[in-house]
Amino acid sequence: MILPITLYGDPVLRRVAENIDLKYEGLSELIENMFESMYNAEGVGLAAPQVGLSIRIFVVDLSPLHKDEPSLVGFRKAFINAKIVERSGDEELMEEGCLSIPGIHEEVYRKNYIRIEYLDPDGTARNEVYRGYTARVLQHEYDHLDGVMFTDHCSPLRKRLLKRRLTEISKGITNASYRVKVPKL
C-alpha cells in the first residue's frame, strides 16, 4: 500500500523517533509499504517519520544506481533501531533532496565514511561500514530518525533564502507527483 509522504512542517519530522520491538504489530507489512511508497515517489530512501510514524526504521534501495556503482547491485535494505556509531573521513559536498521537501535541492557536507549498527527485519544485529554515496544516503535517512532535515545542514544564508519556499511546502503548496500529507498547522 502506498503511504502518503509527510511534508515539511509536520511535527513528526522534528521528533526523535523511538526504538521499536521486533514484535511491532505489522512490521513486515510496514516495511514493504515503505518500500512501495518510496518507489512510487522515485526516492532511494524513506524513513518512518516521513510516513507519519515516530519510530526508528528506514528503508533504502540503491540498486537502481548499480550501473554507476557495481557494488550497489541488490542493495535493498531495511534498518531497524539504527545507530551510527562512527562518522569519519573527508567531508564531501553534494546536492541532496528529500521526499518531504519536494522541489528543493541543496548542497550539503557529509562525512564519507560511517559505521552503523542496526537490526535487519529478521532480527539479526548488523554492524556495517559504508563509504561515499551510500554513507551519504544512510546519514540522510538516519537524520530523519533524530528529527533532522537535510536543510538543517545548510548555511544560515541558504536557510534564510529557503524559508519562503519551505513555508509554502508546509502549507501544501507543492508540485509533488506523489501522495503527500500536509501538516495541520
Backbone as a printed PyTorch tensor [residue, N CA C, xyz], in Angstrom:
tensor([[[  0.8430,  -1.1740,   0.0000],
         [  0.0000,   0.0000,   0.0000],
         [  0.8960,   1.2480,   0.0000]],

        [[  0.5540,   2.1710,  -0.8550],
         [  1.3200,   3.4080,  -0.9260],
         [  0.8530,   4.3570,   0.1780]],

        [[  1.8020,   4.7580,   1.0030],
         [  1.5220,   5.6700,   2.1100],
         [  1.8260,   7.1030,   1.6750]],

        [[  1.0730,   8.0830,   2.1760],
         [  1.3940,   9.4740,   1.8340],
         [  2.6830,   9.9090,   2.5170]],

        [[  3.4430,  10.7410,   1.8300],
         [  4.6960,  11.2720,   2.3670],
         [  4.3730,  12.5360,   3.1600]],

        [[  4.8160,  12.5680,   4.4080],
         [  4.5930,  13.7050,   5.2910],
         [  5.4660,  14.8750,   4.8490]],

        [[  4.8490,  16.0330,   4.6620],
         [  5.5700,  17.2130,   4.1950],
         [  6.2300,  17.9890,   5.3230]],

        [[  7.2710,  18.7060,   4.9440],
         [  7.9940,  19.6100,   5.8400],
         [  6.9890,  20.4540,   6.6300]],

        [[  7.2690,  20.6300,   7.9030],
         [  6.3900,  21.4200,   8.7710],
         [  5.6030,  20.5650,   9.7400]],

        [[  5.4540,  19.2830,   9.4400],
         [  4.7390,  18.3890,  10.3500],
         [  5.6490,  18.0940,  11.5440]],

        [[  5.1320,  18.2250,  12.7680],
         [  5.9670,  17.9990,  13.9580],
         [  6.6150,  16.6100,  14.0250]],

        [[  6.0230,  15.5900,  13.4090],
         [  6.6070,  14.2470,  13.4560],
         [  8.0020,  14.2290,  12.8380]],

        [[  8.2660,  15.1280,  11.9070],
         [  9.5740,  15.1840,  11.2600],
         [ 10.6480,  15.7970,  12.1510]],

        [[ 10.2380,  16.4120,  13.2490],
         [ 11.1940,  17.0490,  14.1630],
         [ 11.3660,  16.2920,  15.4800]],

        [[ 10.6300,  15.2070,  15.6520],
         [ 10.7440,  14.4080,  16.8710],
         [ 11.8850,  13.4040,  16.7600]],

        [[ 12.4890,  13.0840,  17.8910],
         [ 13.4280,  11.9630,  17.9340],
         [ 12.5720,  10.7020,  18.0060]],

        [[ 12.7430,   9.8300,  17.0110],
         [ 11.9210,   8.6210,  16.9130],
         [ 12.3090,   7.6070,  17.9910]],

        [[ 11.3670,   6.7590,  18.3200],
         [ 11.5360,   5.7440,  19.3690],
         [ 11.9900,   4.4170,  18.7690]],

        [[ 12.8620,   3.7110,  19.4970],
         [ 13.1960,   2.3390,  19.1170],
         [ 11.9300,   1.4970,  19.1800]],

        [[ 11.9150,   0.4460,  18.3970],
         [ 10.7590,  -0.4410,  18.4190],
         [ 11.1910,  -1.8610,  18.7440]],

        [[ 10.2230,  -2.6390,  19.1540],
         [ 10.4060,  -4.0580,  19.4080],
         [ 10.1750,  -4.7760,  18.0740]],

        [[ 10.8680,  -5.8620,  17.8550],
         [ 10.6710,  -6.6070,  16.6080],
         [  9.2890,  -7.2410,  16.5250]],

        [[  8.5480,  -7.1990,  17.6360],
         [  7.1670,  -7.6970,  17.6410],
         [  6.1880,  -6.5720,  17.2950]],

        [[  6.7150,  -5.4260,  16.8590],
         [  5.8800,  -4.2900,  16.4640],
         [  4.8080,  -4.7990,  15.4950]],

        [[  3.5720,  -4.5100,  15.8030],
         [  2.4650,  -5.0340,  15.0040],
         [  2.5440,  -4.5590,  13.5500]],

        [[  2.5190,  -5.5140,  12.6310],
         [  2.5320,  -5.1980,  11.2070],
         [  3.8910,  -4.7290,  10.6830]],

        [[  4.9760,  -5.0930,  11.3660],
         [  6.3040,  -4.6010,  10.9840],
         [  6.6740,  -4.9560,   9.5440]],

        [[  6.5320,  -6.2040,   9.1610],
         [  6.9360,  -6.5900,   7.8010],
         [  6.0700,  -5.8960,   6.7530]],

        [[  4.7880,  -5.7380,   7.0340],
         [  3.8950,  -5.0310,   6.1130],
         [  4.2800,  -3.5520,   6.0180]],

        [[  4.6160,  -2.9540,   7.1570],
         [  5.0430,  -1.5540,   7.1660],
         [  6.2950,  -1.3720,   6.3060]],

        [[  7.2560,  -2.2550,   6.4750],
         [  8.4970,  -2.1550,   5.7000],
         [  8.2000,  -2.2480,   4.2060]],

        [[  7.3830,  -3.2020,   3.8160],
         [  7.0490,  -3.3320,   2.3850],
         [  6.2730,  -2.1120,   1.8870]],

        [[  5.3690,  -1.5740,   2.7200],
         [  4.6370,  -0.3660,   2.3390],
         [  5.5780,   0.8270,   2.1860]],

        [[  6.5860,   0.8880,   3.0520],
         [  7.5660,   1.9760,   2.9350],
         [  8.3580,   1.8550,   1.6360]],

        [[  8.7790,   0.6410,   1.2900],
         [  9.4800,   0.4530,   0.0120],
         [  8.5770,   0.8550,  -1.1520]],

        [[  7.3320,   0.3970,  -1.1270],
         [  6.3950,   0.7150,  -2.2100],
         [  6.1660,   2.2260,  -2.3220]],

        [[  6.0370,   2.8900,  -1.1820],
         [  5.8310,   4.3450,  -1.1640],
         [  7.0580,   5.0720,  -1.6930]],

        [[  8.2380,   4.5940,  -1.3080],
         [  9.4940,   5.1810,  -1.7810],
         [  9.6150,   5.0350,  -3.3000]],

        [[  9.3230,   3.8340,  -3.8170],
         [  9.4030,   3.6150,  -5.2630],
         [  8.4010,   4.5050,  -5.9970]],

        [[  7.1990,   4.6130,  -5.4500],
         [  6.1680,   5.4430,  -6.0720],
         [  6.6040,   6.9020,  -6.1810]],

        [[  7.3630,   7.3640,  -5.1910],
         [  7.8230,   8.7560,  -5.1800],
         [  9.1970,   8.9160,  -5.8570]],

        [[  9.7080,   7.8030,  -6.3950],
         [ 11.0010,   7.7980,  -7.0940],
         [ 12.1520,   8.2240,  -6.1880]],

        [[ 12.1080,   7.7450,  -4.9410],
         [ 13.1880,   8.0150,  -3.9960],
         [ 14.1200,   6.8300,  -3.8730]],

        [[ 15.2240,   7.0380,  -3.1580],
         [ 16.1660,   5.9470,  -2.8840],
         [ 16.1760,   5.5820,  -1.4010]],

        [[ 15.5060,   6.3820,  -0.5760],
         [ 15.4190,   6.1130,   0.8470],
         [ 14.1590,   6.7360,   1.4230]],

        [[ 13.6790,   6.1530,   2.5240],
         [ 12.4830,   6.6750,   3.1840],
         [ 12.5270,   6.2510,   4.6470]],

        [[ 12.3190,   7.2070,   5.5280],
         [ 12.3010,   6.9430,   6.9720],
         [ 10.8660,   6.9740,   7.4900]],

        [[ 10.6210,   6.2010,   8.5480],
         [  9.2690,   6.1130,   9.1160],
         [  8.6590,   7.4740,   9.4550]],

        [[  9.4200,   8.4400,  10.0100],
         [  8.7920,   9.7420,  10.2610],
         [  8.2210,  10.3880,   8.9890]],

        [[  8.7770,  10.0380,   7.8420],
         [  8.2770,  10.5960,   6.5870],
         [  6.9270,  10.0170,   6.1760]],

        [[  6.5000,   8.9500,   6.8510],
         [  5.1500,   8.4310,   6.6310],
         [  4.3250,   8.5830,   7.9080]],

        [[  4.7660,   9.5130,   8.7740],
         [  3.9850,   9.8910,   9.9400],
         [  4.1970,   9.0490,  11.1850]],

        [[  5.2150,   8.1800,  11.1980],
         [  5.4490,   7.3090,  12.3430],
         [  6.7630,   7.6580,  13.0220]],

        [[  6.7070,   7.9790,  14.2880],
         [  7.9090,   8.3630,  15.0310],
         [  8.5910,   7.1270,  15.6160]],

        [[  9.0220,   6.2450,  14.7060],
         [  9.7260,   5.0170,  15.0860],
         [ 10.9990,   4.9110,  14.2530]],

        [[ 11.9780,   4.1750,  14.7850],
         [ 13.3210,   4.1340,  14.2000],
         [ 13.4520,   3.0350,  13.1430]],

        [[ 12.8800,   3.3280,  11.9820],
         [ 13.0140,   2.4410,  10.8140],
         [ 13.2520,   3.3250,   9.6000]],

        [[ 14.1650,   2.8860,   8.7420],
         [ 14.2370,   3.4730,   7.4120],
         [ 14.5860,   2.3960,   6.4060]],

        [[ 14.1930,   2.6450,   5.1710],
         [ 14.4670,   1.7180,   4.0760],
         [ 15.2750,   2.4450,   3.0140]],

        [[ 16.1150,   1.6770,   2.3250],
         [ 16.9690,   2.2270,   1.2770],
         [ 17.0630,   1.2000,   0.1590]],

        [[ 16.9670,   1.6630,  -1.0760],
         [ 17.2310,   0.7980,  -2.2340],
         [ 18.1050,   1.5780,  -3.2080]],

        [[ 19.3830,   1.2240,  -3.2230],
         [ 20.3420,   1.8850,  -4.1080],
         [ 20.6470,   1.0400,  -5.3340]],

        [[ 19.9790,  -0.0990,  -5.4800],
         [ 20.2680,  -0.9870,  -6.6070],
         [ 20.0420,  -0.3450,  -7.9790]],

        [[ 19.1110,   0.6240,  -8.1320],
         [ 18.9850,   1.2540,  -9.4520],
         [ 20.2510,   2.0100,  -9.8920]],

        [[ 21.1430,   2.2920,  -8.9540],
         [ 22.3640,   3.0370,  -9.2750],
         [ 23.5410,   2.1150,  -9.5720]],

        [[ 23.2770,   0.8080,  -9.7160],
         [ 24.3650,  -0.1610,  -9.8790],
         [ 25.1810,   0.0160, -11.1610]],

        [[ 24.6260,   0.6680, -12.1780],
         [ 25.4070,   0.8770, -13.4190],
         [ 26.5810,   1.8140, -13.1700]],

        [[ 26.3750,   2.8020, -12.2910],
         [ 27.4600,   3.7180, -11.9370],
         [ 28.3370,   3.1440, -10.8270]],

        [[ 27.7380,   2.3110,  -9.9870],
         [ 28.4720,   1.7400,  -8.8410],
         [ 28.0960,   0.2650,  -8.7170]],

        [[ 28.8800,  -0.6350,  -9.3280],
         [ 28.5390,  -2.0700,  -9.3350],
         [ 28.3130,  -2.6910,  -7.9590]],

        [[ 28.9090,  -2.1410,  -6.9070],
         [ 28.7310,  -2.7070,  -5.5640],
         [ 27.2970,  -2.5440,  -5.0520]],

        [[ 26.4950,  -1.7470,  -5.7400],
         [ 25.1240,  -1.5000,  -5.2840],
         [ 24.1070,  -2.4910,  -5.8470]],

        [[ 24.5540,  -3.4460,  -6.6310],
         [ 23.6420,  -4.4650,  -7.1450],
         [ 22.9570,  -5.1420,  -5.9610]],

        [[ 21.6260,  -5.1300,  -5.9480],
         [ 20.8680,  -5.7790,  -4.8870],
         [ 20.8720,  -5.0640,  -3.5440]],

        [[ 21.3520,  -3.8010,  -3.5040],
         [ 21.3860,  -3.0790,  -2.2240],
         [ 19.9950,  -2.5550,  -1.9040]],

        [[ 19.2140,  -3.3780,  -1.2250],
         [ 17.8530,  -3.0600,  -0.7830],
         [ 17.7540,  -3.5100,   0.6590]],

        [[ 17.6880,  -2.5520,   1.5850],
         [ 17.7490,  -2.9070,   3.0000],
         [ 16.7660,  -2.0940,   3.8320]],

        [[ 16.3360,  -2.7200,   4.9200],
         [ 15.5680,  -2.0360,   5.9630],
         [ 16.4520,  -1.9820,   7.2030]],

        [[ 16.5040,  -0.8140,   7.8320],
         [ 17.3250,  -0.5710,   9.0120],
         [ 16.3970,  -0.2960,  10.1890]],

        [[ 16.4530,  -1.1660,  11.2090],
         [ 15.5890,  -1.0350,  12.3760],
         [ 16.4560,  -0.6750,  13.5840]],

        [[ 16.0140,   0.3410,  14.3300],
         [ 16.7320,   0.8060,  15.5280],
         [ 18.1990,   1.1180,  15.2250]],

        [[ 18.4230,   1.7430,  14.0920],
         [ 19.7850,   2.0430,  13.6500],
         [ 20.4680,   3.0450,  14.5650]],

        [[ 21.7900,   2.9030,  14.6290],
         [ 22.6160,   3.8530,  15.3670],
         [ 23.9380,   3.9940,  14.6060]],

        [[ 24.2190,   5.2130,  14.1580],
         [ 25.5140,   5.4620,  13.5440],
         [ 26.5160,   5.6230,  14.6830]],

        [[ 27.4980,   4.7360,  14.7240],
         [ 28.4530,   4.7250,  15.8270],
         [ 29.7820,   5.3850,  15.4510]],

        [[ 29.9680,   5.6650,  14.1730],
         [ 31.1880,   6.3600,  13.7430],
         [ 30.9210,   7.0940,  12.4410]],

        [[ 31.3890,   8.3280,  12.3960],
         [ 31.4000,   9.1330,  11.1720],
         [ 32.8140,   9.6680,  11.0570]],

        [[ 33.4610,   9.4090,   9.9320],
         [ 34.8260,   9.8960,   9.7830],
         [ 35.1410,  10.0850,   8.3040]],

        [[ 36.4050,  10.3730,   8.0360],
         [ 36.8200,  10.6130,   6.6660],
         [ 36.6010,  12.0580,   6.2820]],

        [[ 36.7540,  12.3080,   5.0080],
         [ 36.5920,  13.6550,   4.4810],
         [ 35.1280,  14.0540,   4.4730]],

        [[ 34.8890,  15.3680,   4.5720],
         [ 33.5410,  15.8910,   4.3590],
         [ 33.4130,  16.1970,   2.8770]],

        [[ 32.3770,  15.6580,   2.2770],
         [ 32.1520,  15.8700,   0.8540],
         [ 30.8720,  16.6650,   0.6550]],

        [[ 30.9140,  17.5650,  -0.3080],
         [ 29.7740,  18.4070,  -0.6440],
         [ 29.0370,  17.7840,  -1.8160]],

        [[ 27.7330,  17.5820,  -1.6530],
         [ 26.9290,  17.0040,  -2.7230],
         [ 25.4940,  17.4940,  -2.5780]],

        [[ 24.8170,  17.5880,  -3.6860],
         [ 23.4260,  18.0200,  -3.6760],
         [ 22.5320,  16.9150,  -3.1300]],

        [[ 21.5940,  17.3210,  -2.2770],
         [ 20.6050,  16.3970,  -1.7240],
         [ 19.2090,  16.9630,  -1.9160]],

        [[ 18.2610,  16.0690,  -1.9000],
         [ 16.8510,  16.4180,  -1.9140],
         [ 16.1490,  15.5150,  -0.9210]],

        [[ 14.8510,  15.7050,  -0.7660],
         [ 14.1050,  14.9250,   0.2250],
         [ 12.6520,  14.8230,  -0.2090]],

        [[ 12.0810,  13.6430,  -0.0820],
         [ 10.6790,  13.4570,  -0.4640],
         [  9.7390,  14.3100,   0.3770]],

        [[ 10.1460,  14.6630,   1.5990],
         [  9.3140,  15.5150,   2.4580],
         [  9.4790,  16.9980,   2.1470]],

        [[ 10.4300,  17.3160,   1.2740],
         [ 10.6760,  18.7070,   0.8700],
         [ 10.7630,  18.7370,  -0.6600]],

        [[  9.6490,  18.4330,  -1.3450],
         [  9.7020,  18.3220,  -2.7990],
         [ 10.1230,  19.6240,  -3.4850]],

        [[ 10.9520,  19.4540,  -4.5080],
         [ 11.3410,  20.6010,  -5.3270],
         [ 12.5350,  21.3840,  -4.8170]],

        [[ 13.0730,  21.0290,  -3.6520],
         [ 14.2330,  21.7440,  -3.1200],
         [ 15.4280,  20.8050,  -3.1030]],

        [[ 16.5140,  21.2720,  -3.6600],
         [ 17.7810,  20.5380,  -3.6560],
         [ 18.8710,  21.5130,  -3.2350]],

        [[ 19.6910,  21.1070,  -2.2890],
         [ 20.7610,  21.9570,  -1.7740],
         [ 22.0190,  21.1340,  -1.5810]],

        [[ 23.1540,  21.8040,  -1.6660],
         [ 24.4200,  21.1390,  -1.4100],
         [ 24.6550,  21.0460,   0.0940]],

        [[ 25.0490,  19.8400,   0.5240],
         [ 25.2250,  19.5440,   1.9380],
         [ 26.5510,  18.8030,   2.1240]],

        [[ 27.2870,  19.1730,   3.1710],
         [ 28.5010,  18.4440,   3.5380],
         [ 28.1360,  17.2550,   4.4120]],

        [[ 28.7340,  16.1080,   4.1190],
         [ 28.5930,  14.9270,   4.9760],
         [ 29.9160,  14.1730,   4.9760]],

        [[ 30.1820,  13.4770,   6.0700],
         [ 31.3500,  12.6070,   6.1520],
         [ 31.2070,  11.4800,   5.1210]],

        [[ 32.3350,  10.9990,   4.6030],
         [ 32.2540,   9.9830,   3.5600],
         [ 32.4590,   8.5500,   4.0720]],

        [[ 32.4600,   8.3640,   5.4010],
         [ 32.6400,   7.0380,   5.9910],
         [ 31.7670,   6.9470,   7.2400]],

        [[ 30.9900,   5.8780,   7.3370],
         [ 30.2050,   5.6470,   8.5560],
         [ 30.2650,   4.1760,   8.9510]],

        [[ 30.0550,   3.9460,  10.2310],
         [ 29.8040,   2.6020,  10.7590],
         [ 28.4260,   2.6800,  11.4010]],

        [[ 27.5690,   1.7420,  11.0490],
         [ 26.1920,   1.7600,  11.5310],
         [ 25.8270,   0.4020,  12.1080]],

        [[ 25.1490,   0.4270,  13.2410],
         [ 24.6090,  -0.7800,  13.8680],
         [ 23.0950,  -0.7250,  13.7340]],

        [[ 22.4940,  -1.8710,  13.4360],
         [ 21.0380,  -1.9140,  13.2710],
         [ 20.5740,  -3.3570,  13.3210]],

        [[ 19.2680,  -3.5250,  13.3550],
         [ 18.6500,  -4.8400,  13.2350],
         [ 18.0540,  -4.9410,  11.8410]],

        [[ 18.2130,  -6.0900,  11.2020],
         [ 17.5220,  -6.2920,   9.9320],
         [ 16.1200,  -6.8310,  10.2510]],

        [[ 15.2430,  -6.9530,   9.2600],
         [ 13.8660,  -7.3940,   9.5420],
         [ 13.7630,  -8.7880,  10.1640]],

        [[ 14.8140,  -9.6130,  10.0130],
         [ 14.8170, -10.9370,  10.6350],
         [ 15.2650, -10.8960,  12.0890]],

        [[ 15.6790,  -9.6980,  12.5620],
         [ 16.1310,  -9.5510,  13.9380],
         [ 17.6240,  -9.7670,  14.1210]],

        [[ 18.3450,  -9.9200,  13.0210],
         [ 19.7890, -10.1140,  13.0980],
         [ 20.4680,  -8.7620,  13.3260]],

        [[ 21.3370,  -8.7220,  14.3470],
         [ 22.0950,  -7.4950,  14.6240],
         [ 23.2010,  -7.3650,  13.5850]],

        [[ 23.2980,  -6.1580,  13.0150],
         [ 24.3060,  -5.8850,  11.9800],
         [ 25.2010,  -4.7420,  12.4400]],

        [[ 26.4560,  -4.8020,  12.0220],
         [ 27.4290,  -3.7340,  12.2610],
         [ 28.1930,  -3.6100,  10.9500]],

        [[ 27.9130,  -2.5520,  10.1950],
         [ 28.4390,  -2.4450,   8.8330],
         [ 29.0830,  -1.0940,   8.5930]],

        [[ 29.9970,  -1.0790,   7.6410],
         [ 30.7160,   0.1260,   7.2440],
         [ 30.2790,   0.5020,   5.8340]],

        [[ 30.0630,   1.7880,   5.6310],
         [ 29.7090,   2.2850,   4.3030],
         [ 30.5180,   3.5310,   3.9890]],

        [[ 30.7540,   3.7190,   2.6950],
         [ 31.5350,   4.8620,   2.2360],
         [ 30.7910,   5.5650,   1.0990]],

        [[ 31.2480,   6.7760,   0.8190],
         [ 30.7860,   7.5030,  -0.3570],
         [ 29.2960,   7.7840,  -0.3730]],

        [[ 28.7020,   7.5850,  -1.5500],
         [ 27.2900,   7.9130,  -1.7460],
         [ 26.3840,   7.1090,  -0.8160]],

        [[ 26.7190,   5.8340,  -0.6030],
         [ 25.9030,   5.0060,   0.2880],
         [ 25.9090,   5.5830,   1.7020]],

        [[ 27.0820,   5.9900,   2.1780],
         [ 27.1780,   6.6040,   3.5080],
         [ 26.3310,   7.8700,   3.5720]],

        [[ 26.3290,   8.6540,   2.5000],
         [ 25.5330,   9.8900,   2.4530],
         [ 24.0510,   9.5810,   2.5880]],

        [[ 23.5600,   8.6410,   1.7960],
         [ 22.1330,   8.3050,   1.8310],
         [ 21.7340,   7.7950,   3.2150]],

        [[ 22.5540,   6.9320,   3.8020],
         [ 22.2290,   6.3990,   5.1240],
         [ 22.2230,   7.5030,   6.1770]],

        [[ 23.1600,   8.4520,   6.0900],
         [ 23.1720,   9.5690,   7.0420],
         [ 21.9230,  10.4370,   6.8770]],

        [[ 21.5000,  10.6540,   5.6340],
         [ 20.3010,  11.4570,   5.3670],
         [ 19.0810,  10.7960,   6.0190]],

        [[ 18.9050,   9.4900,   5.7770],
         [ 17.7460,   8.7920,   6.3400],
         [ 17.8530,   8.6970,   7.8580]],

        [[ 19.0430,   8.4470,   8.3580],
         [ 19.2580,   8.3730,   9.8060],
         [ 18.9050,   9.7050,  10.4710]],

        [[ 19.2690,  10.8100,   9.8410],
         [ 18.9220,  12.1240,  10.3840],
         [ 17.4230,  12.2370,  10.6560]],

        [[ 16.6020,  11.6820,   9.7540],
         [ 15.1450,  11.7450,   9.9490],
         [ 14.7410,  11.1140,  11.2850]],

        [[ 15.4530,  10.0820,  11.7160],
         [ 15.1190,   9.4160,  12.9750],
         [ 15.4270,  10.2960,  14.1760]],

        [[ 16.2990,  11.2730,  13.9760],
         [ 16.6600,  12.2110,  15.0480],
         [ 16.0050,  13.5810,  14.8780]],

        [[ 15.0260,  13.6700,  13.9890],
         [ 14.3040,  14.9250,  13.7970],
         [ 15.0870,  15.9760,  13.0300]],

        [[ 16.0530,  15.5540,  12.2370],
         [ 16.9040,  16.4780,  11.4860],
         [ 16.5620,  16.3820,  10.0000]],

        [[ 16.4300,  17.5330,   9.3600],
         [ 16.1780,  17.5990,   7.9220],
         [ 17.4680,  18.0220,   7.2120]],

        [[ 17.6090,  17.6600,   5.9400],
         [ 18.8550,  17.9880,   5.2480],
         [ 19.0780,  19.4920,   5.1650]],

        [[ 18.0250,  20.2740,   5.1650],
         [ 18.1720,  21.7300,   5.1090],
         [ 18.7930,  22.2860,   6.3870]],

        [[ 18.7400,  21.5180,   7.4730],
         [ 19.3800,  21.9440,   8.7200],
         [ 20.9000,  22.0250,   8.5660]],

        [[ 21.4230,  21.3270,   7.5840],
         [ 22.8670,  21.3200,   7.3400],
         [ 23.3120,  22.4700,   6.4350]],

        [[ 22.3700,  23.2450,   5.9490],
         [ 22.6940,  24.3750,   5.0660],
         [ 23.2130,  25.5600,   5.8870]],

        [[ 23.8860,  26.4580,   5.2040],
         [ 24.3890,  27.6620,   5.8670],
         [ 23.2140,  28.5450,   6.3050]],

        [[ 23.4470,  29.4280,   7.2840],
         [ 22.3770,  30.3360,   7.7230],
         [ 21.7980,  31.1640,   6.5620]],

        [[ 22.6420,  31.5860,   5.6420],
         [ 22.1600,  32.3520,   4.4880],
         [ 21.2330,  31.5140,   3.6240]],

        [[ 21.6210,  30.2560,   3.3150],
         [ 20.7700,  29.3820,   2.4980],
         [ 19.4480,  29.1230,   3.2100]],

        [[ 19.4920,  28.9440,   4.5280],
         [ 18.2540,  28.7090,   5.2810],
         [ 17.3070,  29.8930,   5.1530]],

        [[ 17.8560,  31.1030,   5.2400],
         [ 17.0050,  32.2980,   5.0830],
         [ 16.4200,  32.3630,   3.6800]],

        [[ 17.2140,  32.0110,   2.6890],
         [ 16.7320,  32.0500,   1.3070],
         [ 15.6760,  30.9760,   1.0380]],

        [[ 15.7130,  29.8830,   1.7740],
         [ 14.7530,  28.7850,   1.5940],
         [ 13.4700,  28.9660,   2.4000]],

        [[ 13.4830,  29.8760,   3.3410],
         [ 12.3740,  29.9910,   4.3020],
         [ 11.0050,  30.1180,   3.6250]],

        [[ 10.8690,  31.0040,   2.6450],
         [  9.5700,  31.2040,   1.9910],
         [  9.0980,  29.9170,   1.3150]],

        [[ 10.0000,  29.2450,   0.6070],
         [  9.6320,  28.0190,  -0.1070],
         [  9.2620,  26.9000,   0.8750]],

        [[  9.9890,  26.8030,   1.9740],
         [  9.6680,  25.7920,   2.9780],
         [  8.3060,  26.0630,   3.6170]],

        [[  7.9920,  27.3350,   3.8350],
         [  6.6770,  27.7080,   4.3740],
         [  5.5790,  27.3000,   3.4010]],

        [[  5.8040,  27.5280,   2.1100],
         [  4.8190,  27.1060,   1.1010],
         [  4.6020,  25.6030,   1.1460]],

        [[  5.6890,  24.8330,   1.2110],
         [  5.5750,  23.3730,   1.2590],
         [  4.7750,  22.9590,   2.4870]],

        [[  5.0280,  23.5870,   3.6320],
         [  4.3140,  23.2280,   4.8610],
         [  2.8170,  23.5260,   4.7550]],

        [[  2.4380,  24.3760,   3.8070],
         [  1.0200,  24.6860,   3.5780],
         [  0.4340,  23.8430,   2.4510]],

        [[  1.2420,  22.9260,   1.9060],
         [  0.7600,  22.0520,   0.8370],
         [  0.9320,  22.6260,  -0.5440]],

        [[  1.6060,  23.7520,  -0.6630],
         [  1.8610,  24.3570,  -1.9750],
         [  3.1090,  23.6870,  -2.5370]],

        [[  2.8800,  22.6580,  -3.3320],
         [  3.9730,  21.8580,  -3.8850],
         [  3.5180,  21.1990,  -5.1760]],

        [[  4.4720,  20.8050,  -5.9670],
         [  4.1490,  20.1060,  -7.2120],
         [  4.5760,  18.6440,  -7.1410]],

        [[  4.5610,  18.0620,  -5.9540],
         [  4.9340,  16.6580,  -5.7860],
         [  4.0440,  15.7800,  -6.6560]],

        [[  4.6510,  14.7900,  -7.2850],
         [  3.9140,  13.8850,  -8.1660],
         [  3.4310,  12.6390,  -7.4150]],

        [[  3.5380,  12.6490,  -6.0900],
         [  3.1490,  11.5120,  -5.2670],
         [  2.2340,  12.0020,  -4.1540]],

        [[  1.5610,  11.0490,  -3.4960],
         [  0.6420,  11.3960,  -2.4060],
         [  1.4080,  12.0190,  -1.2600]],

        [[  0.8740,  13.1170,  -0.7460],
         [  1.5040,  13.7990,   0.3880],
         [  0.4890,  14.0270,   1.4920]],

        [[  1.0310,  14.2320,   2.6790],
         [  0.2030,  14.5840,   3.8340],
         [  0.6440,  15.9770,   4.2600]],

        [[ -0.2680,  16.9240,   4.1770],
         [  0.0030,  18.3110,   4.5210],
         [ -0.0970,  18.4740,   6.0330]],

        [[  0.8800,  19.1410,   6.6350],
         [  0.8300,  19.3490,   8.0970],
         [ -0.4000,  20.1360,   8.5090]],

        [[ -0.9270,  19.7930,   9.6830],
         [ -2.0310,  20.5730,  10.2590],
         [ -1.4000,  21.6350,  11.1140]],

        [[ -1.3240,  22.8460,  10.6040],
         [ -0.6660,  23.9390,  11.3300],
         [ -1.6550,  24.7320,  12.1620]]])
